[in-house]
Amino acid sequence: MIGDSLTLELVCPRDHTRLEAVSDQEMRCAECGRSYPVHNGIVSVLDAPNAFYEGAYLNQTRFLPKSERIWHAWPLWLLVNGYPWMVRRHVPEGARVVELGCASGVAYFGKRYRMVGCDLSMVSLKGLPYQQRVQCDAGDCIPLPDGAVDAVVSSYFWEHIPPQTKSRILAECRRVLKPGGKIIFLYDVETDNPLIRHYKSVDPALYKRQFIDGDGHYGYERPRDNQSTFEAGGFRIIEHRGLEKTWFQSPAAYVKLRAYEDRLERLFALGSAMGRSPWFYLYTGFMRLLDTAVCPVLPEDWARIELVVCERAAD
């Protein structure tokens, strides 16, 4: 992996000096002298492993279209709440792209772009089909040179970031992006969705255990608060979509709601089963149609998920 022409130089998180390859197992900063291990091509700049996230998310979106023609590529609109489709729309083929909190990645990204995957988990990165893999904490540093990439993308990463840390991550995104570069983030939000709001009021402690603590969602904020954070961080919002504003939710939400054990438990059990074949694609298509045709006319704060595209504002 090191020395591959498709990869970028990496920089030291402490002083942003270029790291030099000492061997296949080590990189070193010439300025501060600190060494960083390399495990099977994965460069680690973490001070210590993160026990919560190590191996917690191993999911990979494996779909690869036969071509970029619309009749082959359209399933990307279905998957991951339309996140791969949105990236395809806004980021040209061959661009240099960083994915934060990438888990085991999106196979299509690895084929279409020159990808750098960043994650806290070494196990997740081992299965990542990207040209470059870095174990790092984006809240400390994205260890890439200034102005090196065309886009920074992420799915279900932002809600894990405490609000007080978000500005630091956006500062790093601005630093590594080229002028006019984009961020495309898909994330859960603090919601007033009528269904979720009802159960939150029934048992706030259970809501916190299921929706926040269980997944480490300590960055839950309302859509408008997240948008204000992007703008304060030097980004211009060019597109944002609130998703899952109705009682129809992703199967993962129904799994959490089943913990309430009330008269709707059987309905929630049915909803959670929609995450498995043979119903997965049919239900996913139905959800995407709702997101496209119905959700835009419903209140913004009813969204449980938001998909945002921002452009790096001029200095």
C-alpha positions as CSV (number, residue, x, y, z in Angstrom):
1,M,0.0,0.0,0.0
2,I,2.8,2.4,0.9
3,G,4.4,3.8,-2.2
4,D,1.3,3.0,-4.4
5,S,0.8,5.9,-6.8
6,L,-2.9,5.9,-6.0
7,T,-2.3,6.8,-2.4
8,L,-1.6,10.2,-0.8
9,E,1.2,11.3,1.5
10,L,0.3,11.1,5.1
11,V,1.1,13.7,7.7
12,C,1.9,13.6,11.4
13,P,-1.1,14.5,13.6
14,R,1.1,16.6,15.8
15,D,2.8,18.9,13.4
16,H,1.4,18.0,9.9
17,T,4.9,17.1,8.7
18,R,5.0,14.5,6.0
19,L,5.5,10.9,7.2
20,E,8.3,8.8,5.7
21,A,8.1,5.1,5.3
22,V,10.9,3.5,7.4
23,S,9.7,0.0,6.5
24,D,6.6,-1.9,5.6
25,Q,5.7,-1.9,9.3
26,E,6.6,1.7,10.3
27,M,6.2,5.3,9.3
28,R,8.0,8.2,11.0
29,C,7.8,11.9,11.3
30,A,11.1,13.7,10.5
31,E,10.1,16.7,12.6
32,C,9.0,15.2,15.9
33,G,10.6,11.7,15.5
34,R,7.4,9.9,16.4
35,S,6.8,6.5,14.8
36,Y,3.5,5.1,13.6
37,P,2.9,1.4,13.0
38,V,1.7,-0.1,9.7
39,H,-0.4,-3.3,9.9
40,N,-1.0,-5.1,6.6
41,G,-1.0,-1.8,4.8
42,I,-3.1,0.1,7.4
43,V,-1.3,3.0,8.9
44,S,-2.3,3.7,12.5
45,V,-1.9,7.2,14.0
46,L,-4.1,6.4,17.1
47,D,-2.6,6.9,20.5
48,A,-4.6,3.9,21.8
49,P,-7.3,1.6,20.5
50,N,-11.0,2.5,21.1
51,A,-12.7,-0.4,22.8
52,F,-16.2,0.8,22.0
53,Y,-15.7,1.0,18.2
54,E,-13.1,-1.7,17.6
55,G,-14.9,-4.3,15.5
56,A,-18.3,-2.9,16.2
57,Y,-19.2,-1.9,12.6
58,L,-18.1,-4.4,9.9
59,N,-20.9,-3.6,7.4
60,Q,-20.0,-3.1,3.8
61,T,-22.2,-2.0,0.9
62,R,-21.1,-4.5,-1.7
63,F,-23.2,-3.6,-4.7
64,L,-21.3,-2.8,-7.9
65,P,-23.2,-1.7,-11.0
66,K,-22.1,-3.2,-14.3
67,S,-21.6,0.3,-15.7
68,E,-22.4,4.0,-15.0
69,R,-25.4,3.9,-17.2
70,I,-28.6,4.8,-15.3
71,W,-30.2,1.4,-15.8
72,H,-27.2,-0.3,-14.2
73,A,-26.4,2.3,-11.5
74,W,-30.0,3.1,-10.2
75,P,-29.8,0.7,-7.2
76,L,-27.3,3.1,-5.6
77,W,-30.3,5.3,-5.1
78,L,-31.9,2.6,-2.9
79,L,-28.9,1.8,-0.8
80,V,-27.9,3.5,2.5
81,N,-30.7,6.1,2.3
82,G,-29.4,7.2,-1.1
83,Y,-26.0,8.1,0.2
84,P,-23.9,6.4,-2.6
85,W,-26.2,8.0,-5.2
86,M,-25.7,11.4,-3.7
87,V,-22.0,11.0,-3.7
88,R,-22.1,9.9,-7.3
89,R,-24.1,13.0,-8.3
90,H,-21.8,15.5,-6.6
91,V,-18.4,14.0,-7.0
92,P,-16.9,13.2,-10.4
93,E,-15.3,9.9,-11.2
94,G,-11.6,9.6,-10.4
95,A,-11.8,12.2,-7.7
96,R,-9.8,11.9,-4.5
97,V,-12.3,11.1,-1.7
98,V,-11.9,10.6,2.1
99,E,-14.6,8.6,3.9
100,L,-14.7,9.2,7.7
101,G,-16.0,6.4,9.9
102,C,-15.9,4.2,6.9
103,A,-16.4,0.8,8.7
104,S,-15.8,-1.7,5.9
105,G,-16.8,0.8,3.2
106,V,-18.8,1.1,0.0
107,A,-17.4,-1.2,-2.8
108,Y,-18.6,1.2,-5.5
109,F,-16.5,4.1,-4.0
110,G,-13.4,1.9,-4.2
111,K,-14.1,1.3,-7.9
112,R,-15.1,4.9,-8.9
113,Y,-12.8,7.1,-6.8
114,R,-9.3,7.2,-5.4
115,M,-10.3,6.5,-1.8
116,V,-8.9,7.1,1.6
117,G,-10.8,5.3,4.4
118,C,-10.5,6.5,8.0
119,D,-11.9,4.7,10.9
120,L,-11.2,4.0,14.6
121,S,-11.4,0.3,14.1
122,M,-8.5,-1.8,12.8
123,V,-10.8,-4.8,12.3
124,S,-13.2,-2.7,10.1
125,L,-10.3,-1.4,8.0
126,K,-9.0,-4.8,7.2
127,G,-11.9,-5.5,5.0
128,L,-12.0,-2.1,3.3
129,P,-11.8,-2.1,-0.5
130,Y,-10.1,1.3,-0.7
131,Q,-6.6,2.2,-2.0
132,Q,-5.6,3.7,1.3
133,R,-6.6,2.8,4.9
134,V,-5.8,4.9,8.0
135,Q,-6.7,4.2,11.6
136,C,-7.2,7.6,13.1
137,D,-9.5,9.8,15.2
138,A,-10.8,12.6,12.9
139,G,-11.5,14.7,16.0
140,D,-7.8,14.9,16.5
141,C,-6.5,15.0,12.9
142,I,-7.3,13.8,9.4
143,P,-3.6,12.9,8.6
144,L,-3.5,14.2,5.0
145,P,-1.8,17.3,3.5
146,D,-3.6,20.6,3.1
147,G,-5.8,20.8,0.0
148,A,-5.3,17.2,-0.9
149,V,-8.8,15.9,-1.6
150,D,-11.9,16.7,-3.6
151,A,-14.5,15.4,-1.1
152,V,-15.0,14.2,2.4
153,V,-17.9,11.8,2.9
154,S,-19.4,9.8,5.7
155,S,-22.5,7.8,6.6
156,Y,-23.7,7.4,10.2
157,F,-20.5,9.0,11.5
158,W,-21.6,12.5,12.4
159,E,-24.1,11.5,15.1
160,H,-21.3,9.8,17.0
161,I,-19.4,13.0,17.4
162,P,-20.0,15.1,20.5
163,P,-21.2,18.6,19.5
164,Q,-18.1,20.3,21.1
165,T,-15.9,18.2,18.7
166,K,-17.8,18.8,15.5
167,S,-16.1,22.2,14.8
168,R,-12.7,20.6,15.0
169,I,-13.6,17.9,12.5
170,L,-15.0,20.5,10.1
171,A,-11.8,22.5,10.5
172,E,-9.9,19.4,9.4
173,C,-12.2,18.8,6.5
174,R,-11.7,22.4,5.3
175,R,-7.9,22.0,5.7
176,V,-7.7,18.8,3.6
177,L,-10.3,19.9,1.0
178,K,-9.4,21.7,-2.2
179,P,-11.2,25.0,-2.9
180,G,-14.8,24.2,-3.8
181,G,-14.4,20.7,-2.3
182,K,-17.5,19.1,-0.9
183,I,-18.6,17.2,2.3
184,I,-21.5,14.8,2.0
185,F,-22.7,13.5,5.3
186,L,-25.6,11.1,6.1
187,Y,-26.5,11.0,9.8
188,D,-29.2,10.5,12.5
189,V,-30.6,13.5,14.2
190,E,-32.5,14.5,17.3
191,T,-36.1,14.2,16.0
192,D,-39.6,15.3,16.6
193,N,-40.9,12.5,14.4
194,P,-44.4,11.8,15.9
195,L,-43.7,8.1,16.4
196,I,-40.3,8.5,18.0
197,R,-41.4,11.5,20.0
198,H,-44.3,9.5,21.6
199,Y,-42.0,6.7,22.8
200,K,-39.4,9.2,24.0
201,S,-42.0,10.8,26.2
202,V,-43.2,7.5,27.5
203,D,-39.8,6.5,28.9
204,P,-37.0,9.0,28.3
205,A,-34.4,6.8,30.0
206,L,-35.2,3.8,27.8
207,Y,-35.1,6.1,24.7
208,K,-31.6,7.2,25.8
209,R,-30.4,3.6,26.3
210,Q,-31.8,2.5,22.9
211,F,-31.2,5.4,20.6
212,I,-28.2,7.2,22.2
213,D,-26.1,5.1,24.6
214,G,-26.4,1.8,22.8
215,D,-24.9,3.1,19.6
216,G,-22.7,5.9,21.0
217,H,-24.9,8.6,19.4
218,Y,-23.7,11.4,21.6
219,G,-23.8,13.9,18.7
220,Y,-27.6,13.9,18.3
221,E,-28.7,17.4,17.3
222,R,-31.7,18.8,15.5
223,P,-31.3,19.3,11.7
224,R,-31.1,23.1,11.9
225,D,-28.4,22.9,14.6
226,N,-26.3,20.6,12.4
227,Q,-26.8,22.9,9.5
228,S,-25.7,25.9,11.6
229,T,-22.6,24.0,12.6
230,F,-21.7,23.4,8.9
231,E,-22.1,27.1,8.1
232,A,-20.2,28.3,11.1
233,G,-17.4,25.8,10.1
234,G,-16.9,27.5,6.7
235,F,-19.2,25.5,4.5
236,R,-22.1,26.5,2.2
237,I,-25.1,24.1,2.2
238,I,-26.0,23.3,-1.3
239,E,-28.5,20.4,-0.6
240,H,-30.1,18.8,2.4
241,R,-32.8,16.2,2.7
242,G,-34.7,15.2,5.8
243,L,-35.5,11.4,5.7
244,E,-37.8,9.1,7.5
245,K,-40.3,11.7,8.7
246,T,-43.3,9.3,8.8
247,W,-44.2,6.3,11.0
248,F,-42.4,4.1,8.4
249,Q,-38.8,3.8,9.6
250,S,-35.7,1.8,8.9
251,P,-35.7,-1.7,10.4
252,A,-33.0,-0.7,12.8
253,A,-35.4,1.9,14.4
254,Y,-38.0,-0.7,14.9
255,V,-35.5,-3.0,16.6
256,K,-35.0,-0.3,19.2
257,L,-38.7,0.4,19.6
258,R,-39.4,-3.2,20.4
259,A,-37.8,-2.7,23.8
260,Y,-40.9,-0.7,24.8
261,E,-43.1,-3.9,24.9
262,D,-46.4,-2.3,24.3
263,R,-49.4,-3.0,22.0
264,L,-47.4,-2.2,18.9
265,E,-44.6,-4.7,19.7
266,R,-45.8,-7.1,17.0
267,L,-45.9,-4.3,14.4
268,F,-42.4,-3.3,15.4
269,A,-41.3,-6.9,15.1
270,L,-42.7,-7.0,11.6
271,G,-40.9,-3.7,10.8
272,S,-37.6,-5.1,12.1
273,A,-38.0,-8.2,9.9
274,M,-38.0,-5.9,6.9
275,G,-34.3,-5.7,7.2
276,R,-34.0,-9.3,6.0
277,S,-34.6,-11.0,2.7
278,P,-36.9,-11.4,0.9
279,W,-38.6,-8.1,2.0
280,F,-35.5,-5.9,2.3
281,Y,-35.4,-4.5,-1.3
282,L,-39.1,-4.1,-1.6
283,Y,-39.3,-2.2,1.7
284,T,-36.2,-0.2,1.0
285,G,-37.7,0.9,-2.3
286,F,-40.9,1.9,-0.5
287,M,-39.0,3.9,2.0
288,R,-37.0,5.7,-0.7
289,L,-40.2,6.7,-2.5
290,L,-41.6,8.1,0.8
291,D,-38.4,10.0,1.3
292,T,-38.6,11.5,-2.2
293,A,-42.3,12.1,-2.6
294,V,-43.7,12.7,0.9
295,C,-41.0,13.8,3.3
296,P,-40.2,17.1,1.5
297,V,-43.6,18.5,2.5
298,L,-43.5,17.4,6.1
299,P,-41.8,19.5,8.9
300,E,-38.0,19.5,8.9
301,D,-37.9,18.5,12.6
302,W,-39.8,15.3,11.9
303,A,-36.7,13.9,10.1
304,R,-34.9,11.1,11.9
305,I,-32.1,11.1,9.3
306,E,-30.5,13.9,7.3
307,L,-28.4,13.8,4.1
308,V,-26.4,17.0,3.6
309,V,-24.1,18.3,0.8
310,C,-21.9,21.3,1.6
311,E,-19.3,23.1,-0.4
312,R,-16.1,24.5,1.1
313,A,-16.7,28.3,1.2
314,A,-14.0,30.6,0.0
315,D,-11.4,31.8,2.6
